[in-house]
Amino acid sequence: MDVYTLAEQVTAGLEGMEVPLRVAVMGCVVNGPGEAREADLGVASGNGKGQIFVKGEVIKTVPEHAIVETLIEEAMRIAEESGQTIGEGEPTVTVG
């Protein structure tokens, strides 16, 4: 899995988020879950799939082609729940 491309796609999809959100995009299914759990939203990817984490909990496992879309959907849901919207802002995406 090309984690850098994945992180770039996630960053582009989250551009303009006003809600402060720490996102971890990890390419290792061994160490990735620990790192992804520390973020508000994260993915530990490998072997053609990704485990999606929200606030430290695995919420679902998705195929590789659905990772970016799923992360963006979850970010929007988190923003909605916090009363925030998409606007001017910078996402913080950690790659590992």
Biopython code that builds the backbone (N, CA, C, O; Angstrom):
import numpy as np
from Bio.PDB.StructureBuilder import StructureBuilder

atoms = [
    (1, "MET", "N", (0.843, -1.173, 0.000)),
    (1, "MET", "CA", (0.000, 0.000, 0.000)),
    (1, "MET", "C", (0.891, 1.240, 0.000)),
    (1, "MET", "O", (1.828, 1.339, 0.793)),
    (2, "ASP", "N", (0.596, 2.182, -0.891)),
    (2, "ASP", "CA", (1.340, 3.434, -0.971)),
    (2, "ASP", "C", (0.741, 4.415, 0.037)),
    (2, "ASP", "O", (-0.195, 5.150, -0.278)),
    (3, "VAL", "N", (1.285, 4.417, 1.232)),
    (3, "VAL", "CA", (0.721, 5.204, 2.327)),
    (3, "VAL", "C", (0.848, 6.703, 2.085)),
    (3, "VAL", "O", (0.010, 7.472, 2.556)),
    (4, "TYR", "N", (1.870, 7.129, 1.369)),
    (4, "TYR", "CA", (2.031, 8.561, 1.092)),
    (4, "TYR", "C", (0.933, 9.073, 0.153)),
    (4, "TYR", "O", (0.376, 10.148, 0.376)),
    (5, "THR", "N", (0.629, 8.311, -0.882)),
    (5, "THR", "CA", (-0.466, 8.679, -1.782)),
    (5, "THR", "C", (-1.790, 8.661, -1.037)),
    (5, "THR", "O", (-2.622, 9.550, -1.216)),
    (6, "LEU", "N", (-1.981, 7.658, -0.210)),
    (6, "LEU", "CA", (-3.192, 7.561, 0.597)),
    (6, "LEU", "C", (-3.330, 8.796, 1.494)),
    (6, "LEU", "O", (-4.410, 9.379, 1.589)),
    (7, "ALA", "N", (-2.241, 9.188, 2.144)),
    (7, "ALA", "CA", (-2.263, 10.365, 3.020)),
    (7, "ALA", "C", (-2.548, 11.635, 2.230)),
    (7, "ALA", "O", (-3.277, 12.505, 2.708)),
    (8, "GLU", "N", (-1.987, 11.757, 1.031)),
    (8, "GLU", "CA", (-2.249, 12.928, 0.188)),
    (8, "GLU", "C", (-3.712, 13.000, -0.203)),
    (8, "GLU", "O", (-4.299, 14.082, -0.210)),
    (9, "GLN", "N", (-4.305, 11.863, -0.529)),
    (9, "GLN", "CA", (-5.714, 11.818, -0.906)),
    (9, "GLN", "C", (-6.609, 12.174, 0.277)),
    (9, "GLN", "O", (-7.598, 12.890, 0.117)),
    (10, "VAL", "N", (-6.269, 11.680, 1.449)),
    (10, "VAL", "CA", (-7.041, 11.998, 2.652)),
    (10, "VAL", "C", (-6.906, 13.490, 2.977)),
    (10, "VAL", "O", (-7.898, 14.148, 3.293)),
    (11, "THR", "N", (-5.691, 14.018, 2.902)),
    (11, "THR", "CA", (-5.462, 15.440, 3.169)),
    (11, "THR", "C", (-6.279, 16.297, 2.218)),
    (11, "THR", "O", (-6.912, 17.262, 2.647)),
    (12, "ALA", "N", (-6.276, 15.964, 0.941)),
    (12, "ALA", "CA", (-7.044, 16.723, -0.049)),
    (12, "ALA", "C", (-8.540, 16.651, 0.259)),
    (12, "ALA", "O", (-9.251, 17.649, 0.136)),
    (13, "GLY", "N", (-9.010, 15.482, 0.656)),
    (13, "GLY", "CA", (-10.423, 15.309, 0.965)),
    (13, "GLY", "C", (-10.869, 16.044, 2.215)),
    (13, "GLY", "O", (-12.045, 16.382, 2.351)),
    (14, "LEU", "N", (-9.943, 16.294, 3.125)),
    (14, "LEU", "CA", (-10.273, 16.968, 4.384)),
    (14, "LEU", "C", (-9.972, 18.460, 4.341)),
    (14, "LEU", "O", (-10.210, 19.165, 5.321)),
    (15, "GLU", "N", (-9.456, 18.944, 3.230)),
    (15, "GLU", "CA", (-9.114, 20.353, 3.115)),
    (15, "GLU", "C", (-10.347, 21.217, 3.399)),
    (15, "GLU", "O", (-11.430, 20.978, 2.865)),
    (16, "GLY", "N", (-10.156, 22.205, 4.237)),
    (16, "GLY", "CA", (-11.234, 23.115, 4.579)),
    (16, "GLY", "C", (-11.995, 22.749, 5.841)),
    (16, "GLY", "O", (-12.923, 23.460, 6.225)),
    (17, "MET", "N", (-11.623, 21.655, 6.495)),
    (17, "MET", "CA", (-12.313, 21.282, 7.736)),
    (17, "MET", "C", (-11.997, 22.303, 8.815)),
    (17, "MET", "O", (-10.836, 22.659, 9.018)),
    (18, "GLU", "N", (-13.015, 22.767, 9.499)),
    (18, "GLU", "CA", (-12.818, 23.708, 10.599)),
    (18, "GLU", "C", (-12.591, 22.997, 11.922)),
    (18, "GLU", "O", (-11.909, 23.522, 12.802)),
    (19, "VAL", "N", (-13.154, 21.820, 12.067)),
    (19, "VAL", "CA", (-13.035, 21.084, 13.318)),
    (19, "VAL", "C", (-11.595, 20.591, 13.475)),
    (19, "VAL", "O", (-11.033, 20.010, 12.547)),
    (20, "PRO", "N", (-10.997, 20.822, 14.648)),
    (20, "PRO", "CA", (-9.643, 20.294, 14.859)),
    (20, "PRO", "C", (-9.708, 18.761, 14.901)),
    (20, "PRO", "O", (-10.429, 18.186, 15.716)),
    (21, "LEU", "N", (-8.965, 18.126, 14.035)),
    (21, "LEU", "CA", (-9.045, 16.678, 13.892)),
    (21, "LEU", "C", (-7.662, 16.131, 13.611)),
    (21, "LEU", "O", (-7.003, 16.556, 12.662)),
    (22, "ARG", "N", (-7.217, 15.189, 14.433)),
    (22, "ARG", "CA", (-5.937, 14.524, 14.212)),
    (22, "ARG", "C", (-6.198, 13.214, 13.496)),
    (22, "ARG", "O", (-6.923, 12.358, 14.004)),
    (23, "VAL", "N", (-5.612, 13.053, 12.320)),
    (23, "VAL", "CA", (-5.846, 11.880, 11.486)),
    (23, "VAL", "C", (-4.531, 11.132, 11.303)),
    (23, "VAL", "O", (-3.510, 11.737, 10.974)),
    (24, "ALA", "N", (-4.553, 9.832, 11.514)),
    (24, "ALA", "CA", (-3.362, 8.995, 11.326)),
    (24, "ALA", "C", (-3.596, 8.050, 10.153)),
    (24, "ALA", "O", (-4.574, 7.304, 10.131)),
    (25, "VAL", "N", (-2.692, 8.090, 9.181)),
    (25, "VAL", "CA", (-2.752, 7.191, 8.033)),
    (25, "VAL", "C", (-1.529, 6.290, 8.129)),
    (25, "VAL", "O", (-0.409, 6.706, 7.833)),
    (26, "MET", "N", (-1.757, 5.067, 8.542)),
    (26, "MET", "CA", (-0.664, 4.141, 8.815)),
    (26, "MET", "C", (-0.670, 3.002, 7.800)),
    (26, "MET", "O", (-1.733, 2.520, 7.406)),
    (27, "GLY", "N", (0.515, 2.575, 7.381)),
    (27, "GLY", "CA", (0.636, 1.529, 6.385)),
    (27, "GLY", "C", (1.045, 0.189, 6.945)),
    (27, "GLY", "O", (1.404, -0.713, 6.187)),
    (28, "CYS", "N", (1.001, 0.039, 8.233)),
    (28, "CYS", "CA", (1.468, -1.203, 8.851)),
    (28, "CYS", "C", (0.367, -1.789, 9.722)),
    (28, "CYS", "O", (-0.125, -1.126, 10.636)),
    (29, "VAL", "N", (-0.018, -3.024, 9.444)),
    (29, "VAL", "CA", (-1.071, -3.648, 10.232)),
    (29, "VAL", "C", (-0.568, -4.154, 11.576)),
    (29, "VAL", "O", (-1.365, -4.553, 12.426)),
    (30, "VAL", "N", (0.761, -4.141, 11.778)),
    (30, "VAL", "CA", (1.322, -4.580, 13.052)),
    (30, "VAL", "C", (1.420, -3.408, 14.031)),
    (30, "VAL", "O", (0.842, -3.456, 15.117)),
    (31, "ASN", "N", (2.153, -2.351, 13.646)),
    (31, "ASN", "CA", (2.311, -1.193, 14.522)),
    (31, "ASN", "C", (1.262, -0.114, 14.286)),
    (31, "ASN", "O", (1.008, 0.703, 15.171)),
    (32, "GLY", "N", (0.656, -0.101, 13.117)),
    (32, "GLY", "CA", (-0.310, 0.920, 12.742)),
    (32, "GLY", "C", (-1.485, 1.080, 13.692)),
    (32, "GLY", "O", (-1.860, 2.212, 14.000)),
    (33, "PRO", "N", (-2.086, -0.013, 14.171)),
    (33, "PRO", "CA", (-3.234, 0.150, 15.068)),
    (33, "PRO", "C", (-2.916, 0.967, 16.319)),
    (33, "PRO", "O", (-3.756, 1.751, 16.760)),
    (34, "GLY", "N", (-1.750, 0.809, 16.892)),
    (34, "GLY", "CA", (-1.383, 1.585, 18.079)),
    (34, "GLY", "C", (-1.315, 3.068, 17.772)),
    (34, "GLY", "O", (-1.797, 3.891, 18.550)),
    (35, "GLU", "N", (-0.718, 3.410, 16.638)),
    (35, "GLU", "CA", (-0.627, 4.806, 16.219)),
    (35, "GLU", "C", (-2.006, 5.352, 15.850)),
    (35, "GLU", "O", (-2.347, 6.472, 16.230)),
    (36, "ALA", "N", (-2.789, 4.584, 15.123)),
    (36, "ALA", "CA", (-4.106, 5.036, 14.683)),
    (36, "ALA", "C", (-5.038, 5.263, 15.873)),
    (36, "ALA", "O", (-5.896, 6.144, 15.828)),
    (37, "ARG", "N", (-4.873, 4.476, 16.932)),
    (37, "ARG", "CA", (-5.713, 4.633, 18.127)),
    (37, "ARG", "C", (-5.476, 5.955, 18.838)),
    (37, "ARG", "O", (-6.358, 6.457, 19.534)),
    (38, "GLU", "N", (-4.279, 6.526, 18.665)),
    (38, "GLU", "CA", (-3.934, 7.774, 19.338)),
    (38, "GLU", "C", (-4.565, 8.995, 18.671)),
    (38, "GLU", "O", (-4.606, 10.073, 19.265)),
    (39, "ALA", "N", (-5.053, 8.836, 17.452)),
    (39, "ALA", "CA", (-5.627, 9.944, 16.693)),
    (39, "ALA", "C", (-7.144, 9.985, 16.875)),
    (39, "ALA", "O", (-7.745, 9.035, 17.377)),
    (40, "ASP", "N", (-7.752, 11.095, 16.463)),
    (40, "ASP", "CA", (-9.216, 11.194, 16.469)),
    (40, "ASP", "C", (-9.810, 10.250, 15.432)),
    (40, "ASP", "O", (-10.873, 9.662, 15.634)),
    (41, "LEU", "N", (-9.100, 10.122, 14.320)),
    (41, "LEU", "CA", (-9.535, 9.305, 13.200)),
    (41, "LEU", "C", (-8.296, 8.687, 12.593)),
    (41, "LEU", "O", (-7.284, 9.367, 12.425)),
    (42, "GLY", "N", (-8.358, 7.405, 12.259)),
    (42, "GLY", "CA", (-7.167, 6.784, 11.708)),
    (42, "GLY", "C", (-7.453, 5.543, 10.908)),
    (42, "GLY", "O", (-8.554, 4.994, 10.938)),
    (43, "VAL", "N", (-6.430, 5.109, 10.186)),
    (43, "VAL", "CA", (-6.498, 3.858, 9.445)),
    (43, "VAL", "C", (-5.163, 3.147, 9.578)),
    (43, "VAL", "O", (-4.101, 3.761, 9.469)),
    (44, "ALA", "N", (-5.230, 1.867, 9.811)),
    (44, "ALA", "CA", (-4.071, 0.982, 9.752)),
    (44, "ALA", "C", (-4.321, 0.094, 8.538)),
    (44, "ALA", "O", (-5.254, -0.709, 8.535)),
    (45, "SER", "N", (-3.491, 0.237, 7.512)),
    (45, "SER", "CA", (-3.775, -0.432, 6.250)),
    (45, "SER", "C", (-2.709, -1.439, 5.885)),
    (45, "SER", "O", (-1.553, -1.338, 6.297)),
    (46, "GLY", "N", (-3.128, -2.407, 5.105)),
    (46, "GLY", "CA", (-2.227, -3.443, 4.614)),
    (46, "GLY", "C", (-3.024, -4.631, 4.133)),
    (46, "GLY", "O", (-4.190, -4.787, 4.493)),
    (47, "ASN", "N", (-2.409, -5.468, 3.323)),
    (47, "ASN", "CA", (-3.046, -6.671, 2.798)),
    (47, "ASN", "C", (-4.362, -6.366, 2.081)),
    (47, "ASN", "O", (-5.297, -7.165, 2.133)),
    (48, "GLY", "N", (-4.434, -5.204, 1.409)),
    (48, "GLY", "CA", (-5.607, -4.876, 0.608)),
    (48, "GLY", "C", (-6.802, -4.356, 1.367)),
    (48, "GLY", "O", (-7.895, -4.258, 0.810)),
    (49, "LYS", "N", (-6.612, -4.016, 2.647)),
    (49, "LYS", "CA", (-7.742, -3.499, 3.432)),
    (49, "LYS", "C", (-7.243, -2.525, 4.481)),
    (49, "LYS", "O", (-6.040, -2.401, 4.707)),
    (50, "GLY", "N", (-8.174, -1.838, 5.118)),
    (50, "GLY", "CA", (-7.818, -0.895, 6.162)),
    (50, "GLY", "C", (-8.773, -0.981, 7.340)),
    (50, "GLY", "O", (-9.988, -1.065, 7.166)),
    (51, "GLN", "N", (-8.212, -0.959, 8.536)),
    (51, "GLN", "CA", (-9.020, -0.891, 9.755)),
    (51, "GLN", "C", (-9.211, 0.578, 10.077)),
    (51, "GLN", "O", (-8.236, 1.314, 10.231)),
    (52, "ILE", "N", (-10.460, 1.011, 10.181)),
    (52, "ILE", "CA", (-10.784, 2.404, 10.445)),
    (52, "ILE", "C", (-11.004, 2.578, 11.948)),
    (52, "ILE", "O", (-11.783, 1.849, 12.562)),
    (53, "PHE", "N", (-10.306, 3.554, 12.526)),
    (53, "PHE", "CA", (-10.400, 3.855, 13.954)),
    (53, "PHE", "C", (-11.051, 5.222, 14.153)),
    (53, "PHE", "O", (-10.738, 6.168, 13.431)),
    (54, "VAL", "N", (-11.939, 5.328, 15.112)),
    (54, "VAL", "CA", (-12.492, 6.607, 15.549)),
    (54, "VAL", "C", (-12.332, 6.656, 17.057)),
    (54, "VAL", "O", (-12.850, 5.806, 17.781)),
    (55, "LYS", "N", (-11.603, 7.671, 17.519)),
    (55, "LYS", "CA", (-11.360, 7.857, 18.956)),
    (55, "LYS", "C", (-10.842, 6.581, 19.613)),
    (55, "LYS", "O", (-11.263, 6.229, 20.715)),
    (56, "GLY", "N", (-9.926, 5.889, 18.934)),
    (56, "GLY", "CA", (-9.267, 4.720, 19.502)),
    (56, "GLY", "C", (-9.979, 3.398, 19.328)),
    (56, "GLY", "O", (-9.438, 2.359, 19.708)),
    (57, "GLU", "N", (-11.177, 3.404, 18.765)),
    (57, "GLU", "CA", (-11.940, 2.167, 18.578)),
    (57, "GLU", "C", (-12.016, 1.800, 17.100)),
    (57, "GLU", "O", (-12.229, 2.666, 16.251)),
    (58, "VAL", "N", (-11.839, 0.511, 16.794)),
    (58, "VAL", "CA", (-12.037, 0.047, 15.420)),
    (58, "VAL", "C", (-13.537, 0.078, 15.152)),
    (58, "VAL", "O", (-14.321, -0.549, 15.865)),
    (59, "ILE", "N", (-13.926, 0.821, 14.109)),
    (59, "ILE", "CA", (-15.352, 0.877, 13.791)),
    (59, "ILE", "C", (-15.710, 0.009, 12.597)),
    (59, "ILE", "O", (-16.856, -0.418, 12.450)),
    (60, "LYS", "N", (-14.710, -0.256, 11.731)),
    (60, "LYS", "CA", (-14.966, -1.129, 10.589)),
    (60, "LYS", "C", (-13.671, -1.440, 9.871)),
    (60, "LYS", "O", (-12.658, -0.765, 10.058)),
    (61, "THR", "N", (-13.719, -2.460, 9.058)),
    (61, "THR", "CA", (-12.622, -2.815, 8.161)),
    (61, "THR", "C", (-13.173, -2.691, 6.752)),
    (61, "THR", "O", (-14.238, -3.223, 6.441)),
    (62, "VAL", "N", (-12.434, -1.979, 5.896)),
    (62, "VAL", "CA", (-12.909, -1.723, 4.535)),
    (62, "VAL", "C", (-11.845, -2.153, 3.533)),
    (62, "VAL", "O", (-10.662, -2.219, 3.867)),
    (63, "PRO", "N", (-12.270, -2.448, 2.292)),
    (63, "PRO", "CA", (-11.281, -2.765, 1.258)),
    (63, "PRO", "C", (-10.442, -1.531, 0.929)),
    (63, "PRO", "O", (-10.868, -0.399, 1.156)),
    (64, "GLU", "N", (-9.260, -1.763, 0.399)),
    (64, "GLU", "CA", (-8.314, -0.685, 0.104)),
    (64, "GLU", "C", (-8.949, 0.450, -0.703)),
    (64, "GLU", "O", (-8.701, 1.622, -0.421)),
    (65, "HIS", "N", (-9.756, 0.112, -1.692)),
    (65, "HIS", "CA", (-10.336, 1.146, -2.559)),
    (65, "HIS", "C", (-11.331, 2.048, -1.827)),
    (65, "HIS", "O", (-11.685, 3.107, -2.346)),
    (66, "ALA", "N", (-11.791, 1.655, -0.637)),
    (66, "ALA", "CA", (-12.786, 2.436, 0.100)),
    (66, "ALA", "C", (-12.197, 3.207, 1.282)),
    (66, "ALA", "O", (-12.941, 3.877, 1.998)),
    (67, "ILE", "N", (-10.891, 3.130, 1.503)),
    (67, "ILE", "CA", (-10.283, 3.761, 2.680)),
    (67, "ILE", "C", (-10.468, 5.273, 2.677)),
    (67, "ILE", "O", (-10.950, 5.834, 3.661)),
    (68, "VAL", "N", (-10.094, 5.939, 1.596)),
    (68, "VAL", "CA", (-10.155, 7.408, 1.554)),
    (68, "VAL", "C", (-11.597, 7.874, 1.745)),
    (68, "VAL", "O", (-11.867, 8.738, 2.578)),
    (69, "GLU", "N", (-12.502, 7.314, 0.987)),
    (69, "GLU", "CA", (-13.911, 7.695, 1.082)),
    (69, "GLU", "C", (-14.442, 7.484, 2.503)),
    (69, "GLU", "O", (-15.156, 8.335, 3.032)),
    (70, "THR", "N", (-14.100, 6.369, 3.109)),
    (70, "THR", "CA", (-14.580, 6.064, 4.459)),
    (70, "THR", "C", (-14.009, 7.046, 5.478)),
    (70, "THR", "O", (-14.738, 7.520, 6.349)),
    (71, "LEU", "N", (-12.715, 7.357, 5.383)),
    (71, "LEU", "CA", (-12.114, 8.318, 6.311)),
    (71, "LEU", "C", (-12.762, 9.694, 6.184)),
    (71, "LEU", "O", (-13.024, 10.354, 7.189)),
    (72, "ILE", "N", (-13.015, 10.120, 4.964)),
    (72, "ILE", "CA", (-13.638, 11.426, 4.756)),
    (72, "ILE", "C", (-15.063, 11.428, 5.296)),
    (72, "ILE", "O", (-15.480, 12.397, 5.931)),
    (73, "GLU", "N", (-15.813, 10.360, 5.055)),
    (73, "GLU", "CA", (-17.176, 10.257, 5.591)),
    (73, "GLU", "C", (-17.170, 10.323, 7.119)),
    (73, "GLU", "O", (-17.997, 11.012, 7.716)),
    (74, "GLU", "N", (-16.247, 9.611, 7.745)),
    (74, "GLU", "CA", (-16.169, 9.627, 9.206)),
    (74, "GLU", "C", (-15.761, 10.997, 9.731)),
    (74, "GLU", "O", (-16.267, 11.442, 10.761)),
    (75, "ALA", "N", (-14.848, 11.670, 9.029)),
    (75, "ALA", "CA", (-14.444, 13.021, 9.425)),
    (75, "ALA", "C", (-15.631, 13.972, 9.357)),
    (75, "ALA", "O", (-15.817, 14.803, 10.245)),
    (76, "MET", "N", (-16.436, 13.851, 8.302)),
    (76, "MET", "CA", (-17.631, 14.689, 8.169)),
    (76, "MET", "C", (-18.619, 14.410, 9.296)),
    (76, "MET", "O", (-19.236, 15.326, 9.839)),
    (77, "ARG", "N", (-18.757, 13.136, 9.638)),
    (77, "ARG", "CA", (-19.671, 12.757, 10.725)),
    (77, "ARG", "C", (-19.192, 13.345, 12.048)),
    (77, "ARG", "O", (-19.991, 13.873, 12.822)),
    (78, "ILE", "N", (-17.887, 13.253, 12.308)),
    (78, "ILE", "CA", (-17.320, 13.812, 13.541)),
    (78, "ILE", "C", (-17.533, 15.326, 13.569)),
    (78, "ILE", "O", (-17.897, 15.889, 14.601)),
    (79, "ALA", "N", (-17.303, 15.979, 12.426)),
    (79, "ALA", "CA", (-17.499, 17.433, 12.342)),
    (79, "ALA", "C", (-18.956, 17.797, 12.610)),
    (79, "ALA", "O", (-19.239, 18.749, 13.338)),
    (80, "GLU", "N", (-19.871, 17.044, 12.025)),
    (80, "GLU", "CA", (-21.300, 17.288, 12.214)),
    (80, "GLU", "C", (-21.695, 17.137, 13.678)),
    (80, "GLU", "O", (-22.425, 17.964, 14.224)),
    (81, "GLU", "N", (-21.202, 16.065, 14.311)),
    (81, "GLU", "CA", (-21.519, 15.809, 15.717)),
    (81, "GLU", "C", (-20.989, 16.906, 16.632)),
    (81, "GLU", "O", (-21.553, 17.165, 17.695)),
    (82, "SER", "N", (-19.899, 17.550, 16.211)),
    (82, "SER", "CA", (-19.323, 18.599, 17.044)),
    (82, "SER", "C", (-19.913, 19.972, 16.711)),
    (82, "SER", "O", (-19.548, 20.977, 17.319)),
    (83, "GLY", "N", (-20.827, 20.003, 15.739)),
    (83, "GLY", "CA", (-21.445, 21.260, 15.364)),
    (83, "GLY", "C", (-20.601, 22.088, 14.414)),
    (83, "GLY", "O", (-20.946, 23.235, 14.132)),
    (84, "GLN", "N", (-19.511, 21.539, 13.916)),
    (84, "GLN", "CA", (-18.623, 22.243, 12.995)),
    (84, "GLN", "C", (-19.029, 21.936, 11.559)),
    (84, "GLN", "O", (-19.801, 21.011, 11.309)),
    (85, "THR", "N", (-18.515, 22.701, 10.640)),
    (85, "THR", "CA", (-18.780, 22.492, 9.220)),
    (85, "THR", "C", (-17.481, 22.545, 8.439)),
    (85, "THR", "O", (-16.411, 22.799, 8.993)),
    (86, "ILE", "N", (-17.594, 22.304, 7.164)),
    (86, "ILE", "CA", (-16.437, 22.437, 6.282)),
    (86, "ILE", "C", (-16.275, 23.921, 5.974)),
    (86, "ILE", "O", (-17.251, 24.601, 5.658)),
    (87, "GLY", "N", (-15.075, 24.411, 6.062)),
    (87, "GLY", "CA", (-14.796, 25.820, 5.803)),
    (87, "GLY", "C", (-13.308, 25.998, 5.646)),
    (87, "GLY", "O", (-12.628, 25.110, 5.131)),
    (88, "GLU", "N", (-12.794, 27.117, 6.075)),
    (88, "GLU", "CA", (-11.355, 27.364, 5.987)),
    (88, "GLU", "C", (-10.658, 26.632, 7.124)),
    (88, "GLU", "O", (-11.063, 26.756, 8.280)),
    (89, "GLY", "N", (-9.624, 25.878, 6.813)),
    (89, "GLY", "CA", (-8.884, 25.171, 7.848)),
    (89, "GLY", "C", (-7.865, 24.252, 7.240)),
    (89, "GLY", "O", (-7.831, 24.070, 6.023)),
    (90, "GLU", "N", (-7.035, 23.672, 8.074)),
    (90, "GLU", "CA", (-5.977, 22.778, 7.633)),
    (90, "GLU", "C", (-6.082, 21.464, 8.386)),
    (90, "GLU", "O", (-6.034, 21.465, 9.616)),
    (91, "PRO", "N", (-6.223, 20.341, 7.689)),
    (91, "PRO", "CA", (-6.221, 19.063, 8.376)),
    (91, "PRO", "C", (-4.805, 18.703, 8.822)),
    (91, "PRO", "O", (-3.830, 19.112, 8.191)),
    (92, "THR", "N", (-4.694, 17.951, 9.892)),
    (92, "THR", "CA", (-3.403, 17.454, 10.334)),
    (92, "THR", "C", (-3.411, 15.947, 10.108)),
    (92, "THR", "O", (-4.148, 15.221, 10.775)),
    (93, "VAL", "N", (-2.604, 15.481, 9.182)),
    (93, "VAL", "CA", (-2.555, 14.072, 8.835)),
    (93, "VAL", "C", (-1.160, 13.547, 9.139)),
    (93, "VAL", "O", (-0.164, 14.078, 8.647)),
    (94, "THR", "N", (-1.099, 12.494, 9.958)),
    (94, "THR", "CA", (0.160, 11.844, 10.297)),
    (94, "THR", "C", (0.332, 10.621, 9.428)),
    (94, "THR", "O", (-0.598, 9.829, 9.276)),
    (95, "VAL", "N", (1.509, 10.456, 8.856)),
    (95, "VAL", "CA", (1.793, 9.315, 7.983)),
    (95, "VAL", "C", (2.824, 8.432, 8.656)),
    (95, "VAL", "O", (3.813, 8.920, 9.204)),
    (96, "GLY", "N", (2.590, 7.144, 8.613)),
    (96, "GLY", "CA", (3.568, 6.244, 9.206)),
    (96, "GLY", "C", (3.514, 4.875, 8.622)),
    (96, "GLY", "O", (4.283, 4.002, 9.024)),
]
sb = StructureBuilder()
sb.init_structure("model")
sb.init_model(0)
sb.init_chain("A")
sb.init_seg("    ")
for serial, (resi, resn, name, xyz) in enumerate(atoms, 1):
    if name == "N":
        sb.init_residue(resn, " ", resi, " ")
    sb.init_atom(name, np.array(xyz, "f"), 0.0, 1.0, " ", f" {name:<3s}", serial, name[0])
structure = sb.get_structure()
